[in-house]
């Protein structure tokens, strides 16, 4: 059974930083690309960043240069380091495989950027 548990969200001022973590159980982690997604109120859920099992990365234009995705295969964990945060980064952040597995969505972690 696959389980993805996100953590690390919170309230931060504009320009601040946060690091999100996603712990994965099951076999999916070692054989799949993993992604971070976010969903703001009233908007669709979008891919923010993706990392393959080999470490190749992709970033959405809106976060390029500010966010960094990484993975620790030994710990079955994927991270999202977020810097220079903006109010428009406010959303619930989720991790999943990339492309996402329908039944893998977790609860997500809330990130709020506000002064």
C-alpha positions as CSV (number, residue, x, y, z in Angstrom):
1,X,0.0,0.0,0.0
2,X,1.3,3.4,-1.0
3,X,1.3,6.2,1.4
4,X,2.7,9.8,1.0
5,X,2.9,12.1,4.0
6,X,3.8,15.7,3.5
7,X,5.1,18.0,6.3
8,X,7.0,21.3,6.8
9,X,4.4,23.9,5.8
10,X,3.5,26.9,7.8
11,X,3.1,30.7,7.9
12,X,6.1,32.7,6.6
13,X,6.6,36.3,5.6
14,X,7.3,37.3,2.0
15,X,10.9,36.7,1.2
16,X,11.2,33.9,3.7
17,X,12.0,30.2,3.2
18,X,10.5,26.8,4.0
19,X,11.5,23.2,3.4
20,X,8.8,20.7,2.7
21,X,9.3,16.9,3.2
22,X,7.4,14.0,1.7
23,X,7.9,10.5,3.2
24,X,6.9,7.7,0.9
25,X,6.1,4.2,1.7
26,X,5.7,1.3,-0.7
27,X,7.6,0.6,-3.8
28,X,6.8,3.7,-5.8
29,X,9.6,5.8,-4.6
30,X,12.5,4.0,-6.1
31,X,11.0,3.4,-9.5
32,X,9.1,6.7,-10.2
33,X,9.7,10.3,-10.8
34,X,8.3,12.3,-7.9
35,X,6.6,15.7,-8.0
36,X,5.5,18.5,-5.8
37,X,2.1,20.0,-6.7
38,X,0.1,22.9,-5.2
39,X,-3.4,24.0,-5.1
40,X,-4.5,27.5,-4.2
41,X,-8.1,28.3,-3.2
42,X,-10.4,28.2,-6.3
43,X,-7.6,27.0,-8.6
44,X,-6.6,23.7,-10.1
45,X,-3.8,21.6,-8.7
46,X,-0.6,22.2,-10.7
47,X,2.8,20.6,-10.9
48,X,5.5,22.8,-9.2
49,X,8.6,20.6,-9.5
50,X,9.5,17.1,-10.6
51,X,12.6,14.9,-10.0
52,X,13.3,11.6,-11.7
53,X,14.8,8.6,-10.0
54,X,18.1,9.6,-11.6
55,X,17.9,13.1,-10.3
56,X,16.9,15.1,-13.3
57,X,14.7,18.1,-12.4
58,X,11.9,20.2,-13.9
59,X,10.4,23.4,-12.4
60,X,7.4,25.4,-13.3
61,X,8.3,28.9,-14.6
62,X,6.7,30.5,-11.6
63,X,9.1,28.9,-9.2
64,X,12.3,28.5,-11.3
65,X,15.3,29.9,-9.5
66,X,13.5,30.0,-6.1
67,X,12.5,26.4,-5.4
68,X,14.8,23.3,-5.3
69,X,13.5,19.7,-5.4
70,X,15.7,16.9,-4.1
71,X,15.3,13.3,-3.0
72,X,17.0,10.9,-0.6
73,X,16.5,7.5,-2.0
74,X,17.8,5.8,1.1
75,X,15.1,7.5,3.2
76,X,12.3,7.4,0.6
77,X,11.9,11.1,1.0
78,X,11.5,14.0,-1.4
79,X,12.1,17.6,-0.4
80,X,11.1,21.0,-1.7
81,X,13.3,23.9,-0.6
82,X,11.4,27.1,-1.1
83,X,13.1,30.5,-0.9
84,X,12.1,34.1,-1.7
85,X,8.6,33.1,-1.1
86,X,5.8,35.3,-2.4
87,X,2.1,35.7,-1.4
88,X,1.2,33.9,-4.6
89,X,3.0,30.8,-3.4
90,X,0.2,30.4,-0.8
91,X,-1.4,27.0,-1.4
92,X,-1.7,23.5,-0.1
93,X,1.3,21.6,-1.3
94,X,1.2,17.9,-2.2
95,X,3.6,15.3,-3.3
96,X,2.9,12.4,-5.7
97,X,4.4,10.5,-8.5
98,X,4.9,12.4,-11.7
99,X,2.6,11.9,-13.5
100,X,0.4,11.7,-10.4
101,X,-1.2,8.5,-9.2
102,X,-4.9,9.0,-8.6
103,X,-5.0,7.1,-5.4
104,X,-1.7,8.4,-4.0
105,X,-2.8,11.9,-2.9
106,X,-2.2,12.7,0.7
107,X,-3.5,15.4,3.0
108,X,-0.9,18.0,1.8
109,X,0.7,20.7,3.8
110,X,-0.5,24.3,4.0
111,X,2.0,27.1,3.0
112,X,0.8,30.6,3.7
113,X,3.0,33.6,2.7
114,X,1.8,36.7,4.4
115,X,3.0,39.7,6.3
